[in-house]
Amino acid sequence: MNTTTTVRRLAGALVVIGALNWGLVAIAEFDLVATIFGLEFGETNAATRLVYGLVGLSGIVLAATSFAPAARREAHAH
């Protein structure tokens, strides 16, 4: 497995975490990330901002690499 694949998989996992968190916010007004760090809904600290930032960066990584030509993606995968 090459570095690009590893980065994309990590980014994918973080995007799923972010999507699930936003789903919980929409459905139940519950922020799992804030709760994990001992905060109330809507509160942030350095740790939660880091998590949210990594989720956002992961979305950018996936968006940028998902639309690369298929031949280039396949070449990097091997």
N, C-alpha and C positions, 0 to 999 in steps of 0.2 A: 504494500500500500504506500503510495507516495504522499508527500506533504500536502498537495492540493486536496487529495481525497480526505485526509485526516482533518484538515481545516474545514472542509465542507461538511463533514459529519459532525464535528463539534458545533459549527454554526447552525446546522440543522437541529441539533438537540436543543440549543439555546433558543432558537426561534419557536420550537414546539413549547418549551417552558413558558416563553413570553405569551404565546397564543393562549395557552391554558390559563395563565394568570389573567389575561384580559377577558377571557370568557367568564372566569369567576367574578371579576369586577362587574361585568355587565349583568350577569344573572343573579348574583348573590351579594353584591356590594362587599366583596371579600377580597382583600389583596394578600395572596399567599406569600409573596416576597416580603412584604412589610411584616406579616405575622411571624415568619421564620426568624426575622431579625428583632423580634420583640416590640414592634411598633404597631400603632393603630392605623386603621385605614386612612390613606392620604398622607401619612407622615413619611418622611424620608431621612436618611442619614447617608454617610459616605458609602457604606456597604450596599445599601439598596440602590443608590445612584450608580454604583459600579455594575451591579447586576443589570439594571435597566440599560445602562450604556453598552454593556456587552451584548445584550439582546438586540439592541438597535444596530450595532456594528455587524452582528451576525446577519441581520436582514440585508444590510448593504452588501456583504460578502456573497450571500446567496443570489441576490438580484444581479450583481455584476457577473457572477460565474454561470448563472443559469442560462443566460442568453448568448454565451459564447458559441461559435459554430461547433456543430457536433463533432466534426473531425478533430478539431483542436482539443475538445474535452476528452475524446477517446485516446488521443495521443498522450495526454497527461495522465490518464488513468493507468497506463501500463508502465 
